[in-house]
Amino acid sequence: MEIVLSTAYLPPLQYLQKIVNCNKVYLEKHENYIKQSYRNRCSILAANGVLDLSIPLQKLSDKEKICDKKISYHSNWQQVHWRSIESAYRNSPYFDFFEDGFRLFYEKQFVYLFDFNLELLSLVFKILRINPSIHFTEKYEAHLSSAIDFRSKINPKYNFMSDPDYLNKAYYQVFADKHGFTPNLSIIDVLFNEGKQAKEILLLPSL
């Protein structure tokens, strides 16, 4: 199975489940940037509930290709994001194991959102010990014939529970005693709470 995904900032479990359970992944590199999506936003579970973290971006024109979209550093968002992640997960079982790798992304300034997301995703692959076949689109195509299109379907506005392939496997969460189990958070939620066992949570039962 071949799939097409948008780029995503520390994407949700639904996104990683697609990657782990397919043969070939195309990352969309030529679509126009879409606001209020996982392209520059992730969701974590903090003490007060779900917390959305968004990367601010420069606006050069009304329509910009995602591969050309530049990160803005006018605000100190890196410090805010890392402090939020640290506060949410410092008491999780595996935070100490992976802290150094993730913290580097909040100390180095990347120019392009696409590059930043891709490097983070590569770190996630390394932790999960997976080596998916990742490729990039060469042009934008609204309608695809050779691959399953998830570019718009994995979106904060859509109900992920309606995805027939989504596996709502409960796992340990630091604040579950306060909020109950919260599904489909950023991949860092399952990594910090379950470590390398996260891969088993992402696999379809048939694999």
N, C-alpha and C positions, 0 to 999 in steps of 0.2 A: 504494500500500500504506500502511495506517495501522497504527501500532504503539503499544503502551503500555509504558513503562519506569518503573522505580522511580527515585527520585533517587539520585545516586551521587557520592561524593567522588573527584574526579579519576579518572573511570571508566576501565576497561580498554578495549583496542582493540575487543574484541567489541561493547561498548556503542556506541562511536562508529561502527563499521561499520554498525550498524543504523540510526543516525540519518542518516548520509551517503547511504545507499542506499534511503531510503523517502520517501514523499510527505508524510506528516503524523505528528507525534510527540505523544503525550499523556504527560505526566509525572504519575505517580500522586501525588496530594496528600492523599488521605484514608485510605490504608491505615494499620493499626497498625504502629508501628515494629518492625522485625525485627532481632534481634541477629546479629552475626557475618556481616554482608553488606557489599556495596560501598556501602551507604547512608552509612556513616561510616568506610569503610576503603579504602585503596588499596595497591597493591604496586609498589615500585620496585626497580631493580637496583643494589645497592650493592657495595662492594669484596668483601664476604664472601658475596654472593649475594642472593637475593630478601629484601627487607625490607618488612614490613607496617607501615603507619602508620595508627593509629586515632584518631579524634576522640572524646574523652570527652564523655559526655552526661549531663545531669541526669535523674534519675528522679523523676517526680512521682506516677506511678501505674503499675500493672501493664500497662495498655493506654493508649497515647497515640498519637494520630494523628501521622504523620510531619511534617505541617506545623506541629505544635505542639511538636515535640521541640527542646529548648533545649540549646545547647552549654555545657559546663562549663569554667570557667577556673580551677578550684582548683589544677590543675597547669599548668606552663608548657609545654603541649603545642605551642603555636605555634612557640616557639623550637626545640624538639626536632625538629619536623617540618621546619622550614626548614633547620636545620643538616644534617639527614639528606639532604634534597634537594640542598642545595649541595654536600655532600661527594660524593654519588653522581654529580652531573652537571656540576660546575664545569669539568671537562676535556672535556666534550662540545662538538661543533662550534657549537651554537646557544644554549648556555646564556646567554651574554652578551647575546644579542639579546632574550631573553624574561625574563630574570631580574627586572627591575624590576616588570614587570606581575604576576608571581606573588608576589613578596616582599610586596607590599602586603596580600595576604590573610593574612599571618602577622604583620602589625603592627596591623591593625584587628580589633576584636572584633565579631563578628556575634552576634546573639541566637539566631537559629534556624538549625538545620542546613540546612533546605530552602533558605533564602535564600542561605546561604554556598555551597552546592553549585551553585545556579543561577547565581550571579555568576561563579563559577569556570568553569562550563560556557560562559557567554557569552564569557569571555575566550578559551577554546579555539576557539570558533566564529570569533571575530575573527581569530585567528592563522591558522586554516585557510582563512579567506576564504569561509565558507559562511554561509548564512542559512536554516537549516531552519525549517519551519513547526511551531513549538512551541506546544502548548496544555496545559491542565491539566484533570485530571478534576474533575468537580463533585461526585461522590460515589463511595464505594467500591462496586465491583461485582466479586464473586468470579469470575463467569463473563462473558466478553465475547463479543459476537456480531459487532461491527463492526470490531474491530481485533485484530491478533495480539498476544498477551500474552507479554511477556518479563520481567515483574516478578520472577518467581521463577527463571526459567531462566538469567539472567545472575547467577551466584552463585559465590562462591569454593569452595563445596562441590561444585559440578557440574563435570564435565569439559567445558571449552569446546571441546575438539577433536571432541566428538560433535555439535556444532552444524554442520549441513550448509552454512550460509552463512558460517561463520567462515573468513577468509582468513589462512592462516598464512604471510604474506610476511615473509621474513627481511630485516632491515635492519641498519645499523651500530649496534652497542652498545659502549659504552666498555669494559665488562668481559667482552666475549664471549671474549676470549683466555683468561680464567680459568674461565669458567662455560659457554661455548658460548652459542648464541643462546637467549634466554629469551622465549617468546611471551606475548602477552596481558597485558602489564604495563600500568600506568597510561598514559594518553595522553601524559603529560609525558615518558615515556621516548622515544617516537618524535618528539615535538616537539623536545626538546633534542638529539636525535641526528640528525634528518633535516630539521628546520626546516619550511618550508612545503611541502616535498615529501611531508610526512606524508599529505596528502590523497590522493595517488596510491596510497598503501599501503592506505588505507581503502576505496577504490572497488572495486566488483565489476567483473570483466572486461567485462561487457556494457554498462557505462555509460561 
